[in-house]
Amino acid sequence: MSAEAMPLSVLDLSPVPTGTRPSEALHETLELARTAEAAGYHRFWLAEHHNIPSVASSTPEVMIAAVAAATSTIRVGSGGIMLPNHSPLKVAETFRVLGGLYPDRIDLGLGRAPGTDQRTALALRRSREALGADDFTEQYAELRAYVDGFPAGHPFEPITAQPSDVPLPPIWILGSSTYGGQAAAALGTGFAYAGHFGTLDPAGVISAYKTNYRRFEHDGEPQAILALAAIVAETEERAAQLARANALSMLRLRSGRPGPLPSPEEAEAYPWSDAEEAAVEEWASLVSVGTPDQVAADLRRRANTAGADELIITTNIHNPAERRHSFELLANAWGLKPR
């Protein structure tokens, strides 16, 4: 698929800017979803993170329902549901309900990471045994069985996720390592690689996924989404200022000092040390920053190199209006057809 024809989608974390109430970020997500739909984006996915002051997206299933209600055509899904944090039955029920309310518009993206620190993961999973378990494929099989049926004699055989007349939405497995691609290939699902923070070469991970993909009755061809971070502004100077603020947010998170998303003015006033400057260099290489044409060209290059079928973009900017405008500028440069 040529990059010009490649679908472009949005991954949203409901970022919380400094000086605002965290709940405001949820309403801004709805505004961004309306903007993304009007601009012609293909999907709008909501992430699952816990106990991070800069992120309000802790319950993607709730936000999926709200975003789908606020829009009419764009696909809406999870990017993703961290399956080990949840009961497979509850996930199957939740997404059958969403699929029943919004037919042919819902995606179920699944991950195995906790999406948080270990203490919070323990609070979510309720036991150290569950925290240390490596049973994602078993959980996935259980989730599907609540829809497809359990083998005869299984203790859960009488249980069906309701509403029973709604299929599971298309399933995507997320990953930032080789495991996600291997699992998606073995289970015959779509695959989304977290290129916005994963340090592996996306081309190798995606190629291995497509080569080893197993087809099942309920699945089609292998499909790979590449998630990337991008910051677009009218000028290079403004884009660099916005990126600097995002870099400060990542620095604080990775050094154990998480806080709300800082403004460009905060980042400019921050006393950067040489060690901190070096620490953000690796992250900076993962983000496409610049004018619309510059960012679109860089994203096309990354997509072609990786062999991706679709790009999903995450953008964290302090000012919600500037964040929406960043997505609008990118949509225009990419050649999306406005709805």
N, C-alpha and C positions, 0 to 999 in steps of 0.2 A: 504493500500500500504506500502510495506517495505521501510525503509529509503534508502536502497541501490538502489531501483528502482525509487525512487522519483526524478522527474525532478528538476533541479537546474537552476535558471535564474539570470539575472543581472538587478539591478535598478541603473541607473546612473543619477547624478546631475550635471555633467560637473564641478567638483570642480576646483576652481581657486587657485593655490598655490602662496604664496608670491614670489615676484621677477619675475612674469610672466605677460604677457598681458592677460586679461580675454578672448579675442577671441581665444587664444591658446588652452584654455580648450575645445572648440568646436571641434577642430581638434583631440585633444587627445581622445575625446569621440568616434570618428570614429575609431581610432586605437584600443581602448578597444573593440569596437564592433567586429572588425575583429578578435581580440584575442579570444573573447568569443565564436564566431562562430566556430573557429578552434578547440577550447577546448571542444566543445560539449554542451555548455549551450543551454537551450531550448528557452528562450525569452530574449529580451533586451528592457527594458522599460526606458523611459525618463520622468523625473519629471518636474513639473511646479512650479517655485519659482520666486519671484520678489523682486528686490531691496535688495538683499543679496550679499555683496561683495565676499563671498566665493563660490557662485553658479552662473554659467552662463546659466543654463538651464531654460530660461524664456519662450521659445516657443517650447514646445515638438513636435507640429505638423510639424514644419520645420525640427527639428532634426530627427524625424521619417523618413521623406522622404530621408534625407541625409544618415542615417544609413542603411535604406533598400537598397538604391542605392549602398552603399559600401559593402554590404553583399549579400548572395544569398539564404540562407536556414533558418537562424534563424528567429523566430517570432519577430516582432518589434511593440512596442506599447507605450501608454501613461501611466505613473504611477504617476500622471494622469493628465488629463484635469480637471481643477477646474471649473466645469460647471457654477456656478454662475458668474464667470468672463466673460462668453461668451454668445453669442446668440445661442440658441439650433439649429436654422437653419444653422448657420455657422459651428457648430460642425458636424452636419449631412452631410453637403456638403463636408467639409474637409476630413472626414473619408470615405466617398464614393469615393472621388477622390483617396485617398491613397489605398483603397481597389481595385480600378480599376487598379492602377499602379502596385500594388504588391499583386496579388490575393492569398488568403489563408495564408497571412503572417502577417496581421495587427491585433492588439488588441486595443480596446477602453476602457481604464480605466478612470473612472469618480470619482471626489471627490467634496465635497461641501465646504471645507475650502478655504480661500483666497490664501493661500500659501505665505503670506507676512504680513506686519504690517497693521494696520487699515488705516493709511493715504494713503498708496499705494493701498490698497483695494478700498478705495473711488475713487482714480484716475482711477482704472480699471472699476469700476461699475457705475461711473458717477453720482450717487445720494445717499443720505443717506437712502432713502427708499429702494433702491436696496441692499444697504449694510446690512440693518437690516432684509431683507426679509428671511423667512424660507420656501422656495417654491421649494426645490430640486426635490421632486417627481413630481410636476407640470412641471418643466423644463424637467425632464426626459421623461414624457409622451409626451410633445411637440416635443422633439427630435425624439422619435420613430415615431410619427405621420407623420413627414415629409417623412418617408420611408414607414410606414404601411398604411397611410391614416388617415385623420381626419374624425370625424363623420359628417354626412350630415348636412349642414347648418352652420358648423363652419366657422368663417371668414377666416381662413387659409386653408380651404378645397382645393382651387385651386393650392396650393403651394406644389411642390415636390422637395426634395433635389436631385440635379443632380450630377453625372450621374445616371439616374433612374434604370439602369439595374444591379447595383451593390448593394448587400446586405450590411447592416451595419456589421462591424466586430464584433466578439464576445465582449460582454460588461462585464466589471468588475466594481464593485463599491468598492472604497477604503474607509478605515476608521481607525481611531485610538481610537474610542469609540464604545459604543454599537450601536449607530445610524447607522453606515455604514453597520453592519451585519444585522440589522433589515430591512434596506432599500433594501439590496441585496436579502434577503429572500422574502420580499413582492413583489419585482419586478421580481424575477426569474432570477437573474444574478449571475455571479461569484462574489466572494468576496475576497478582499485582505486586510489583517489586517496589519497595520503599527507597527509591533513589534520592529522595530528599534528605535522608540521613544514613542510608546504608553505604558502606565503604567498599563493597565488592563491585567488580566490573559487571554492570547490568547485562551486557551482551552475553557473557558466559552463562549467567544464571538463566536468562530467558532462552538462550539456545538449548541448554540442557533440558529445560522444561518442555519445550516444543518437541525435542527429539524423543523424549521418554514418555510423552503423553499417551495415556490409555483411554480408549473410547468406550463408553458405556451406552446403554440404550437411551438414557436421559440426557446425554451430553452430545455436543457437536465438535467442532474443530477447536484446537487450542487457541486461546486468546490471551495476550499478555498486555497488561496496562503498566506503564512506567510512571511512577509518581515523582514529580520534580518540584522544586521550590523556585519561584520567580517573583521578581519585584520590578514593576514597570512604571515609568514616569515620563512626563513630557520631555524632560532633559536628563542627560547623564548625571549632572550634578545632584538633582533632586533624588534620582534613583539611588545614588551612592549614599546620600544622607539617610534614606529610608532603610537601606541595607545595613548601615552602621548601627542603627537602633536594633534591628533584628539580631545582629551579631552580639550586641550587649546582652540581649535576652537569653540567647543560647549560652553565652559565657556564664551568666549567673546560674542557669539551670544546671549546667554540667559541672560547675564548681560547688554545688550544694547550697547555692544562695538564690533559689528561685523567687521570682516576683512577677508582678504584672508586666505587660509589654511596654518597654520604655519608649519615650518620644525621641525624635531626632535631636531635639534640644538637650535632652538628658544624656544621650550618647555623646554629643559634642562636648559637654561639660565633664564627662567622666574622665578620671585620670588613668588612662590606659598604661599599663606597664608593658615592657618588652615581651615578657612571658605571656601576657594576655593577648598581645597582638599576634604572637606566634600561634597561640592556641586556636584562634578563630580563622587562621589561614586555610586549614583543611576544610572547615565548614563553608568558607566563602567559595571554594571551588565547586561546591555542590549546588550553588544558587545562580540562576541566570538573572543578571541585573543590568538595567539600561533602558534605552528608549524602546518603543514598541518594535521597530524593525530589528534592532540588535537582539532583543530577547527572543523574538520569533525565530530568527535565524539560528540562534544558539540552541533553542529547543528542538528545531528541526534536525540539527546536527546530532544532538544527543539521541533523539528518537531513531534516526536512521542507523546510527552506530549500534544502538542496543537491539535493534530488530523488534521494537515495540509495535503493537497494533493500535495503541491509543495512549495519550498522555493525560494525566490528571494532575492539576496544578494546585499547590498550596501557597498562599501569600499571607504573610503576617505583617501588617502595617498598623501603626498606632491610631491613625485617624481613619475611622470606618469609611468615610466618603472617599478618601484617597485609595483605600483598599478596593472599593468597588470600581473606582476609575481605573485602577491598575488592570483589573480583569476586563474592563471594557476596551482599553487600549490594546491589550493582547488579542482579544477576540477580533478586533478590526484588522490588526496586522496579520493574524493567522488566516483571515478570509472566511470566518464563520458567517453564516447567513442569519441575520437577526430574525427572531420570531415576531 
